Amino acid sequence: MSDFFNTGLSQQQFLDQYWQKKPLLIRQALPNFSSPISPEELAGLACEPDIESRLIEEKGADGTPWQVTCGPLTEDVFARLPESHWTMLVQDVDKHLPDLQDLLDPFRFIPDWRRDDLMISYAPESGTVGPHTDSYDVFLLQAMGTRRWQVGDQAIEQPPLIDDIELQILAEFSPDQTWDLLPGDLLYLPPHFAHHGVALNDCMTFSIGFRAPSQVDMLDALVNSLLEQGIAKSRYSDPDLLLNKHSAEIDSDVLARMQQILHQAIDKATPALANALGKLVTDTKPSLSSLASEASQEAPSIAELSEHFEAGGRLYRNSYHRFAWSSDQEEGTLFMAGETYPIHAPAIKPLKMLTEQSSLTKNDWQQLLKNNSAVQVLCQLIAEGGWLLQQE
């Protein structure tokens, strides 16, 4: 099994021993690492109107604590900044700069649909966003300079927060570990573990975050999927009804029956559950929707695609769209941007090609031609901007 960043742990051992259980510091996970993006380039992204960014100042220009300025940032904002105690953060850099997606490859043993984004932060000396917890797993790769991380050794589900500020900063924080991270060092943090990072000098940190849908999100998505498929229409029943002393009471027996019928709906709704999850986890972030839709075009014909590949062209997967797939061995479903695309058996190979590969070549096209439904789906995905036509 693949070694986990030269730690002597296999990827499965990391999952068994650390994933969602306890932090792990890996010194020189990426030896001799040098950031592929400069602070100036990151600031340029933060100035773009369609890119999500924030500026966090420990003390705002008006003297109030923890001031947050949402992007797009401007030259005037940068000009007024002090020499220390602020942090700039830019979301979804892996999508805006697809060349940086290679940095995510070592983490692909965790399902792609779980990954949120690559967020990059820059901070001068003493820059921080304060002690806090996150509801998701995160890998923190030090890319430039030195950042001191203080970390708690227990998950905190509902910690007390500082009142009357925009950020969720812990009112109390007592760290158990302190580490100074240098370029190439990697820190893994499970959900809800308190942590506090402070720049000791000009530094950049790459955050690879992994999201998880909440119970409410999944129930909402499942209900919508059940309605679309017209299933789970059974009504509440009570053939074992006992005489009720109070005519308006909803008693414990009623609640038990209701819980049972809801469990039955979920137990019988495996296809609907797969559809609900696939649509939920591939839904496009609102902040990326305009960029994702820009690539929409007219659907090509199969002959036009064949001509494209014969001429040496490729297809490239649009990094602004999320993809996933599921299969019951007989039929498969591709998910993109919250929509479903059925592919007939044999489906697994084309599903993997259309959702996991970053590009498609002439040889890939020859394989896809063996499954007519996969070819039709690819034409539709091109029309909707999921795959892009480009020449060599």
Legacy VTK file of the C-alpha trace (Angstrom):
# vtk DataFile Version 3.0
C-alpha trace
ASCII
DATASET POLYDATA
POINTS 392 float
0.000 0.000 0.000
1.170 3.552 -0.694
3.323 5.146 1.970
1.725 8.210 3.546
4.185 11.077 2.945
7.216 8.931 3.916
5.899 8.448 7.453
6.140 4.671 7.420
2.344 4.607 7.639
0.325 3.225 4.784
-2.595 5.309 3.618
-4.956 2.824 5.280
-2.983 3.000 8.541
-3.306 6.782 8.487
-7.061 6.412 8.021
-7.285 3.827 10.799
-5.144 5.656 13.339
-5.558 9.379 12.633
-8.404 10.232 10.222
-11.123 12.001 12.253
-9.403 10.807 15.439
-6.305 12.843 16.305
-3.867 15.379 14.790
-0.702 14.340 12.988
2.364 16.480 12.259
4.520 15.297 9.355
7.889 16.982 9.052
8.988 17.482 5.425
6.023 15.692 3.928
7.035 17.478 0.719
10.828 17.974 0.970
12.296 21.141 -0.541
8.795 22.442 -1.190
8.580 25.858 -2.815
5.265 27.633 -3.250
4.120 27.630 -6.897
2.349 30.934 -6.297
3.773 34.170 -4.880
2.096 36.458 -2.339
1.701 39.048 -5.092
-0.065 36.558 -7.362
-2.331 35.542 -4.492
-3.169 39.195 -3.864
-4.011 39.519 -7.547
-6.529 36.689 -7.235
-8.024 38.378 -4.165
-8.724 41.454 -6.299
-10.741 39.492 -8.878
-14.534 40.045 -8.614
-15.466 36.387 -9.190
-12.991 34.930 -6.684
-13.924 34.450 -3.038
-11.423 36.104 -0.705
-11.240 37.683 2.728
-8.948 39.967 4.653
-8.860 39.464 8.414
-7.311 42.132 10.625
-6.767 41.469 14.302
-7.395 45.166 14.870
-9.427 47.048 12.277
-8.742 50.514 10.936
-11.435 51.903 13.262
-9.911 50.194 16.276
-12.516 47.416 16.519
-11.172 43.880 17.022
-11.188 41.268 14.290
-12.343 43.203 11.268
-13.284 41.142 8.200
-13.199 42.599 4.679
-14.671 40.407 1.942
-13.237 40.554 -1.569
-12.754 41.673 -4.140
-9.971 43.539 -2.370
-8.602 46.786 -3.791
-5.277 48.579 -3.950
-6.593 51.085 -1.402
-7.258 48.263 1.054
-3.733 46.899 0.690
-2.233 50.394 0.918
-3.736 51.044 4.356
-2.641 47.741 5.919
-0.144 47.773 8.811
3.069 45.769 8.677
1.722 42.965 10.845
-1.354 41.285 12.417
-3.436 40.601 9.307
-4.215 37.625 7.042
-5.426 37.348 3.453
-7.285 34.186 2.422
-8.318 33.057 -1.061
-10.701 30.132 -1.601
-10.782 27.531 -4.394
-7.332 28.341 -5.748
-7.138 24.820 -7.196
-10.065 25.694 -9.457
-8.852 29.143 -10.468
-5.312 27.846 -11.147
-5.740 24.247 -12.382
-1.951 23.749 -12.523
-2.036 23.639 -8.713
-4.282 20.575 -8.725
-1.211 18.355 -8.805
-0.759 19.307 -5.149
-3.998 17.489 -4.388
-2.964 14.165 -5.936
-1.364 12.779 -2.726
-4.727 13.220 -0.993
-6.853 11.400 -3.563
-6.991 8.224 -1.472
-9.725 10.190 0.305
-12.819 10.347 -1.966
-12.780 13.336 -4.307
-16.382 14.195 -3.437
-15.251 14.815 0.149
-12.674 17.421 -0.865
-13.773 21.030 -0.685
-10.953 23.179 -1.976
-7.394 24.392 -1.749
-7.459 27.612 0.243
-4.276 29.671 0.400
-3.525 32.228 3.086
-0.810 34.829 3.288
0.135 36.632 6.493
2.987 38.916 7.574
4.474 38.615 11.038
1.835 37.959 13.755
-0.910 37.431 11.193
-3.625 35.054 12.422
-7.344 34.333 12.214
-7.494 33.556 15.928
-7.970 30.281 17.801
-10.902 28.352 16.365
-12.310 24.965 15.413
-13.443 23.708 12.014
-16.266 21.305 11.259
-14.198 19.573 8.566
-10.923 17.696 8.166
-8.012 19.807 6.986
-4.404 19.322 5.927
-2.258 22.420 6.501
0.781 22.541 4.232
3.347 25.208 5.033
4.361 26.764 1.729
6.486 29.780 2.695
7.940 31.172 5.916
7.191 29.825 9.388
3.862 29.486 11.165
3.464 28.484 14.780
0.544 26.159 15.388
-0.960 25.549 18.793
-3.345 22.596 18.885
-5.693 21.010 21.421
-5.702 17.239 21.894
-9.480 16.762 22.197
-12.394 17.560 19.921
-14.664 20.373 21.148
-18.164 20.226 19.686
-19.686 23.499 20.964
-16.983 25.756 22.393
-17.780 29.226 23.789
-17.030 31.980 21.258
-16.153 35.649 21.509
-19.353 37.690 21.218
-20.108 40.480 18.739
-17.491 39.727 16.072
-17.866 38.284 12.578
-15.460 35.400 13.174
-16.010 32.291 15.271
-13.035 32.740 17.583
-12.757 30.748 20.767
-13.345 32.699 23.958
-10.948 30.339 25.748
-8.066 28.297 24.320
-5.569 26.114 26.175
-3.282 24.330 23.683
-1.716 20.951 24.370
0.864 20.992 21.564
2.921 23.734 19.892
4.748 23.244 16.599
6.599 25.608 14.271
5.981 24.554 10.665
8.523 25.208 7.907
8.003 24.899 4.134
7.140 21.294 3.278
5.778 20.460 6.741
2.212 19.142 6.882
-0.263 19.188 9.769
-3.471 17.139 9.725
-6.352 18.251 11.959
-9.608 16.304 12.447
-12.936 18.153 12.830
-13.546 20.200 15.978
-9.943 20.179 17.233
-9.065 23.681 18.425
-6.065 25.245 16.699
-4.359 28.617 16.458
-1.834 29.522 13.768
0.352 32.624 14.001
2.846 33.760 11.353
6.351 34.181 12.773
7.383 35.964 9.556
5.928 36.453 6.069
4.294 33.115 5.396
1.864 31.233 3.198
-0.181 28.201 4.209
-2.067 25.884 1.879
-5.231 24.415 3.431
-6.731 21.307 1.827
-10.179 20.963 3.381
-12.553 17.984 3.312
-16.237 18.697 3.824
-18.989 16.379 5.035
-22.737 16.854 4.559
-24.755 17.404 7.716
-27.761 15.302 8.709
-30.070 18.188 7.826
-28.423 18.603 4.412
-28.762 14.899 3.650
-32.368 14.660 4.839
-33.327 17.667 2.736
-31.591 16.196 -0.320
-33.172 12.780 0.278
-36.690 14.201 0.573
-36.234 16.029 -2.732
-34.954 12.836 -4.354
-37.912 10.819 -3.013
-40.332 13.405 -4.374
-38.657 13.375 -7.789
-38.788 9.567 -7.994
-42.317 9.326 -6.589
-41.461 6.789 -3.898
-41.837 6.553 -0.105
-45.549 7.372 -0.275
-46.604 5.005 2.519
-48.723 6.710 5.147
-48.620 6.527 8.904
-50.636 3.574 10.241
-51.579 2.370 13.725
-53.293 -1.044 13.679
-52.063 -1.565 17.259
-53.767 1.610 18.487
-54.670 1.649 22.176
-57.363 3.694 23.819
-56.017 7.178 24.419
-56.833 8.973 27.668
-56.213 12.383 26.097
-57.679 13.069 22.666
-55.125 15.702 21.595
-51.992 13.975 22.892
-49.166 12.821 20.617
-47.859 10.055 22.850
-44.664 7.978 22.816
-46.297 5.161 20.817
-47.112 7.610 18.016
-43.549 8.859 17.961
-42.217 5.293 17.853
-44.447 4.442 14.882
-43.450 7.649 13.099
-39.771 6.923 13.657
-40.270 3.413 12.275
-41.981 4.602 9.090
-39.197 7.118 8.480
-36.576 4.408 8.970
-38.465 2.204 6.516
-38.488 5.008 3.949
-34.710 5.383 4.208
-34.100 1.613 4.213
-36.080 1.183 0.982
-34.608 4.249 -0.703
-31.039 3.169 -1.541
-31.195 4.431 -5.174
-32.793 7.655 -4.021
-30.135 8.017 -1.324
-27.344 7.575 -3.869
-28.959 10.184 -6.112
-29.479 12.547 -3.206
-25.865 12.284 -2.064
-24.442 12.550 -5.586
-26.444 15.657 -6.370
-25.667 17.234 -3.008
-21.900 16.771 -3.075
-21.507 17.875 -6.703
-23.636 20.994 -6.413
-21.644 24.036 -7.515
-20.708 26.596 -4.894
-22.619 29.852 -5.376
-19.298 31.699 -5.507
-18.221 29.561 -8.493
-21.499 29.263 -10.397
-20.874 32.126 -12.816
-17.382 30.864 -13.663
-18.622 27.288 -14.069
-21.376 28.285 -16.483
-19.134 30.365 -18.763
-17.937 27.278 -20.641
-21.407 26.152 -21.776
-21.689 25.622 -25.548
-23.592 23.726 -28.192
-23.371 19.948 -27.863
-21.031 18.438 -30.475
-22.023 15.441 -32.546
-20.219 12.117 -32.217
-18.708 12.676 -35.654
-17.398 16.101 -34.610
-15.818 14.633 -31.503
-14.181 11.862 -33.509
-12.782 14.463 -35.884
-11.498 16.472 -32.903
-9.604 13.511 -31.479
-8.297 12.395 -34.885
-6.808 15.870 -35.317
-4.823 15.421 -32.084
-7.220 17.282 -29.828
-8.054 16.455 -26.243
-10.832 17.173 -23.811
-10.135 18.770 -20.434
-12.377 18.472 -17.409
-13.634 21.843 -16.176
-12.116 22.410 -12.728
-15.057 24.579 -11.651
-17.438 21.614 -11.778
-17.673 18.800 -9.228
-18.066 15.195 -10.391
-18.985 11.898 -8.727
-20.461 8.563 -9.723
-22.276 5.532 -8.349
-23.110 2.141 -9.809
-25.118 -0.950 -8.934
-23.073 -3.065 -11.376
-25.914 -3.042 -13.915
-26.445 0.683 -14.399
-24.424 3.701 -13.395
-25.069 7.342 -12.672
-22.710 10.230 -13.232
-23.230 13.337 -11.130
-22.103 16.826 -12.112
-23.173 20.200 -10.774
-26.097 18.716 -8.844
-27.490 16.867 -11.885
-27.703 13.170 -12.791
-26.634 11.456 -16.021
-27.435 7.715 -16.410
-24.942 5.462 -18.174
-25.901 1.924 -19.179
-23.794 -1.121 -18.354
-20.935 -1.775 -18.573
-20.689 1.570 -16.817
-17.840 1.610 -14.302
-14.951 2.203 -16.712
-16.593 5.143 -18.555
-17.849 6.558 -15.243
-14.314 6.609 -13.868
-12.953 8.150 -17.060
-15.536 10.937 -17.156
-15.308 11.862 -13.470
-11.768 11.077 -12.328
-9.512 11.821 -15.284
-8.462 15.403 -15.921
-8.237 14.908 -19.690
-9.389 12.559 -22.421
-7.212 11.448 -25.336
-7.898 9.681 -28.618
-7.321 6.319 -26.908
-9.839 7.211 -24.200
-12.332 8.187 -26.877
-11.921 4.798 -28.563
-12.783 3.136 -25.238
-15.807 5.372 -24.677
-17.183 4.548 -28.129
-17.878 1.031 -26.821
-20.667 2.483 -24.661
-23.144 4.595 -26.612
-24.805 6.057 -23.508
-21.405 7.195 -22.174
-20.708 8.976 -25.468
-24.087 10.685 -25.365
-23.443 11.800 -21.781
-20.038 13.183 -22.737
-21.628 15.261 -25.521
-24.138 16.594 -22.998
-21.387 17.364 -20.462
-19.516 19.328 -23.120
-22.658 21.320 -23.856
-23.030 22.114 -20.164
-19.395 23.104 -19.724
-18.218 20.076 -17.754
-15.692 19.028 -20.382
-13.835 21.470 -22.614
-12.646 21.082 -26.189
-9.020 22.075 -26.656
-6.447 21.440 -29.338
-2.977 20.130 -28.702
LINES 1 393
392 0 1 2 3 4 5 6 7 8 9 10 11 12 13 14 15 16 17 18 19 20 21 22 23 24 25 26 27 28 29 30 31 32 33 34 35 36 37 38 39 40 41 42 43 44 45 46 47 48 49 50 51 52 53 54 55 56 57 58 59 60 61 62 63 64 65 66 67 68 69 70 71 72 73 74 75 76 77 78 79 80 81 82 83 84 85 86 87 88 89 90 91 92 93 94 95 96 97 98 99 100 101 102 103 104 105 106 107 108 109 110 111 112 113 114 115 116 117 118 119 120 121 122 123 124 125 126 127 128 129 130 131 132 133 134 135 136 137 138 139 140 141 142 143 144 145 146 147 148 149 150 151 152 153 154 155 156 157 158 159 160 161 162 163 164 165 166 167 168 169 170 171 172 173 174 175 176 177 178 179 180 181 182 183 184 185 186 187 188 189 190 191 192 193 194 195 196 197 198 199 200 201 202 203 204 205 206 207 208 209 210 211 212 213 214 215 216 217 218 219 220 221 222 223 224 225 226 227 228 229 230 231 232 233 234 235 236 237 238 239 240 241 242 243 244 245 246 247 248 249 250 251 252 253 254 255 256 257 258 259 260 261 262 263 264 265 266 267 268 269 270 271 272 273 274 275 276 277 278 279 280 281 282 283 284 285 286 287 288 289 290 291 292 293 294 295 296 297 298 299 300 301 302 303 304 305 306 307 308 309 310 311 312 313 314 315 316 317 318 319 320 321 322 323 324 325 326 327 328 329 330 331 332 333 334 335 336 337 338 339 340 341 342 343 344 345 346 347 348 349 350 351 352 353 354 355 356 357 358 359 360 361 362 363 364 365 366 367 368 369 370 371 372 373 374 375 376 377 378 379 380 381 382 383 384 385 386 387 388 389 390 391
